[in-house]
Amino acid sequence: MITGKQRAFLRKISHDLSPVFQIGKDGVTDELLTGISQALNKREIVKISILETALLDTRETCDAVAAKLGAEAVQAIGNKFIIYRRSDEEKYRKIDLKKLTVL
């Protein structure tokens, strides 16, 4: 569980990120979850957009994806959401939430 201060820090660093994945009319598939999980291992923070054809609620989708991947929902606004998960591999760890810094 991340604190409000950590969540604000993650929102700040994710502001300039472009969405890495798009969720379309097929919704959240196993292949999509696998791709997001791999991206989280390499990047730690991922922005995802939901297309209008998906007809999904952004907050519900964000929470569901985060829960399935063991990640933290950082923000869900408009048709985009951001999730964070600390990388399992030491060499890909870029975000230090204790010090609120990007390495």
Backbone bond lengths (Angstrom), bond angles and torsions (degrees), N, CA, C in turn:
res aa  C-N    CA-C-N  psi(-1)  N-CA   C-N-CA  omega(-1)  CA-C   N-CA-C  phi
1 M - - - 1.451 - - 1.527 109.09 -
2 I 1.318 115.95 129.04 1.453 119.54 -179.53 1.530 109.83 -99.57
3 T 1.326 115.38 153.63 1.463 120.70 -178.57 1.525 110.07 -83.68
4 G 1.313 115.38 170.23 1.458 120.57 177.76 1.521 111.99 -62.39
5 K 1.315 116.65 -37.63 1.460 121.47 178.88 1.536 110.53 -66.05
6 Q 1.317 116.92 -41.98 1.462 121.34 177.82 1.529 110.46 -65.96
7 R 1.329 116.97 -40.61 1.460 121.56 178.69 1.533 110.17 -62.17
8 A 1.331 117.12 -42.45 1.464 121.36 178.18 1.526 110.53 -63.45
9 F 1.330 117.14 -40.19 1.462 121.46 177.13 1.523 110.73 -62.26
10 L 1.329 117.18 -44.06 1.459 120.93 179.53 1.532 111.33 -65.75
11 R 1.318 117.35 -37.72 1.471 120.35 176.02 1.519 110.48 -62.66
12 K 1.324 115.64 -40.24 1.462 120.97 -179.48 1.530 111.22 -62.59
13 I 1.318 117.41 -47.76 1.465 119.07 -176.92 1.528 112.21 -75.04
14 S 1.326 117.81 -19.48 1.459 119.76 -179.42 1.525 112.82 -91.47
15 H 1.311 116.77 -4.78 1.468 120.67 -176.32 1.532 112.68 -55.89
16 D 1.312 117.74 -44.00 1.468 122.05 -176.33 1.529 113.71 -87.64
17 L 1.323 117.72 -1.06 1.469 120.30 179.89 1.520 110.95 -72.18
18 S 1.303 115.57 145.25 1.462 121.05 172.55 1.528 108.08 -92.82
19 P 1.323 117.27 150.49 1.467 118.99 177.32 1.524 111.00 -60.84
20 V 1.326 116.21 133.59 1.457 122.20 -178.95 1.525 110.48 -90.96
21 F 1.323 117.04 -30.64 1.463 122.67 -178.54 1.517 109.78 -129.31
22 Q 1.337 114.79 153.54 1.455 121.98 173.10 1.524 108.34 -124.77
23 I 1.304 115.11 134.45 1.458 120.16 176.33 1.525 107.09 -99.97
24 G 1.325 116.44 121.11 1.455 121.94 -176.75 1.511 112.80 -106.43
25 K 1.318 115.54 -154.69 1.464 120.94 -174.95 1.520 113.32 -65.23
26 D 1.340 118.68 -20.60 1.467 121.35 177.08 1.519 112.58 -75.57
27 G 1.321 117.04 -13.41 1.457 121.05 179.35 1.515 112.18 76.69
28 V 1.310 115.77 -153.84 1.461 122.00 -178.13 1.529 108.28 -88.76
29 T 1.327 115.91 110.54 1.463 121.71 -178.88 1.529 110.06 -104.98
30 D 1.318 116.06 167.22 1.462 120.70 177.51 1.523 111.26 -62.21
31 E 1.338 116.59 -37.64 1.464 120.58 179.35 1.530 110.54 -64.95
32 L 1.312 116.32 -40.23 1.456 120.76 178.31 1.525 110.42 -63.83
33 L 1.322 116.90 -44.56 1.466 120.90 178.91 1.526 111.56 -62.00
34 T 1.332 116.44 -38.72 1.466 120.52 177.49 1.525 110.16 -63.42
35 G 1.315 116.68 -44.79 1.462 120.73 178.87 1.508 112.73 -63.44
36 I 1.327 116.99 -42.55 1.463 120.65 178.83 1.521 110.20 -64.97
37 S 1.326 117.55 -40.49 1.454 121.30 178.92 1.525 111.11 -61.85
38 Q 1.318 116.87 -43.24 1.470 120.67 177.73 1.524 111.03 -63.97
39 A 1.332 116.84 -40.46 1.459 120.66 178.62 1.532 110.61 -65.60
40 L 1.325 117.44 -39.12 1.464 120.45 177.95 1.525 111.44 -64.44
41 N 1.332 117.37 -35.35 1.462 119.99 177.58 1.523 111.61 -64.18
42 K 1.329 117.08 -33.06 1.465 121.01 -177.70 1.528 112.82 -90.93
43 R 1.342 117.75 -34.06 1.465 121.29 -173.01 1.516 114.68 -109.76
44 E 1.301 117.44 -25.09 1.456 125.99 -176.41 1.531 114.14 73.56
45 I 1.319 118.91 -29.31 1.464 121.34 178.66 1.522 108.26 -134.05
46 V 1.336 115.59 133.54 1.464 120.89 -174.21 1.523 109.68 -135.94
47 K 1.323 114.58 136.82 1.469 120.66 174.46 1.528 107.55 -105.23
48 I 1.319 116.39 134.62 1.462 122.85 -176.04 1.524 108.57 -129.66
49 S 1.323 116.49 138.54 1.469 119.54 177.22 1.524 109.85 -111.64
50 I 1.325 114.68 151.40 1.454 121.83 178.43 1.522 107.64 -112.98
51 L 1.314 116.50 123.66 1.459 120.66 179.17 1.529 110.16 -73.66
52 E 1.316 116.34 155.08 1.466 120.80 -179.47 1.525 112.19 -61.49
53 T 1.327 116.70 -30.22 1.470 120.43 -178.78 1.517 112.74 -69.44
54 A 1.328 117.26 -16.09 1.467 120.57 -178.44 1.527 112.00 -72.48
55 L 1.321 117.18 -28.68 1.467 122.25 -179.15 1.531 112.18 54.25
56 L 1.326 116.01 42.40 1.463 122.34 179.52 1.526 109.83 -112.84
57 D 1.322 116.09 149.33 1.455 121.73 173.96 1.532 108.40 -80.41
58 T 1.310 116.39 130.67 1.465 120.73 -174.94 1.523 112.02 -62.25
59 R 1.317 118.43 -48.25 1.472 121.54 -177.42 1.527 111.22 -63.46
60 E 1.321 116.83 -45.29 1.471 120.43 -179.42 1.530 110.66 -64.08
61 T 1.326 116.70 -42.07 1.460 120.63 179.61 1.516 110.54 -65.71
62 C 1.320 117.10 -42.81 1.466 121.89 178.30 1.525 110.83 -58.84
63 D 1.316 116.45 -48.61 1.468 120.73 -179.59 1.524 111.51 -63.99
64 A 1.328 117.37 -39.97 1.466 121.02 -179.22 1.526 111.21 -66.91
65 V 1.320 117.05 -44.98 1.473 120.90 179.68 1.527 110.02 -64.30
66 A 1.334 116.52 -44.99 1.461 120.36 179.54 1.527 111.49 -60.56
67 A 1.318 116.62 -42.55 1.467 120.73 -179.62 1.532 111.08 -64.61
68 K 1.326 117.17 -42.84 1.464 120.50 -178.94 1.521 112.32 -67.28
69 L 1.336 117.10 -28.38 1.458 120.65 -176.62 1.525 113.32 -101.06
70 G 1.309 117.64 -0.29 1.460 120.03 -178.07 1.512 111.57 67.59
71 A 1.315 116.27 35.57 1.460 122.13 -177.29 1.528 109.89 -112.07
72 E 1.325 115.82 175.49 1.456 122.35 177.55 1.518 109.44 -107.03
73 A 1.307 117.24 131.32 1.458 121.57 173.57 1.528 107.29 -76.94
74 V 1.320 116.59 119.43 1.459 120.98 -178.05 1.519 110.41 -90.90
75 Q 1.343 116.46 -50.59 1.452 120.07 -177.04 1.520 109.95 -158.15
76 A 1.309 116.20 144.36 1.462 122.34 173.14 1.518 106.59 -134.38
77 I 1.317 115.06 114.33 1.461 119.40 -177.16 1.525 108.90 -145.60
78 G 1.316 115.89 134.19 1.463 119.90 -177.82 1.511 110.46 63.91
79 N 1.320 116.57 -124.82 1.462 120.82 177.82 1.527 111.62 -110.56
80 K 1.340 116.96 18.75 1.469 120.94 -179.76 1.523 110.11 -125.46
81 F 1.324 114.07 150.50 1.455 118.32 173.15 1.516 110.29 -143.14
82 I 1.333 114.62 159.58 1.459 122.06 -175.82 1.517 108.11 -126.01
83 I 1.330 115.30 133.52 1.465 119.96 175.11 1.526 109.33 -127.78
84 Y 1.336 115.13 152.58 1.464 122.49 -178.16 1.522 109.10 -131.03
85 R 1.324 115.01 139.91 1.466 121.29 170.93 1.516 107.10 -149.79
86 R 1.313 115.82 130.82 1.462 120.15 178.26 1.517 109.46 -63.80
87 S 1.322 116.22 135.75 1.455 121.78 -177.58 1.523 110.95 -67.13
88 D 1.327 115.48 141.98 1.462 120.70 176.47 1.522 111.27 -72.74
89 E 1.322 116.61 -27.80 1.451 121.73 -176.46 1.528 110.34 -96.32
90 E 1.316 115.88 128.04 1.462 122.82 -177.67 1.523 112.47 -56.15
91 K 1.331 117.13 -38.89 1.474 119.90 -175.22 1.524 113.29 -68.77
92 Y 1.330 118.23 -17.90 1.463 121.20 179.95 1.525 113.36 -100.50
93 R 1.307 117.58 0.52 1.469 119.95 -179.62 1.525 109.72 -74.56
94 K 1.324 115.47 116.99 1.458 121.26 -176.63 1.524 112.42 -119.89
95 I 1.313 116.81 -19.18 1.466 120.72 -174.25 1.529 109.22 -113.25
96 D 1.331 115.87 124.84 1.452 121.30 176.92 1.525 107.53 -108.54
97 L 1.335 116.48 102.48 1.460 120.16 -177.19 1.525 112.94 -73.88
98 K 1.320 117.63 -22.42 1.463 119.01 179.35 1.526 110.18 -70.97
99 K 1.327 116.89 -39.44 1.468 121.52 179.76 1.533 112.37 -97.08
100 L 1.338 116.52 -5.75 1.463 122.88 -177.05 1.527 111.16 54.45
101 T 1.330 115.38 51.52 1.459 121.19 179.25 1.531 109.53 -133.18
102 V 1.326 113.71 158.49 1.460 121.40 173.13 1.522 105.86 -106.67
103 L 1.311 116.33 124.63 1.478 120.66 -177.40 1.512 111.42 -79.94
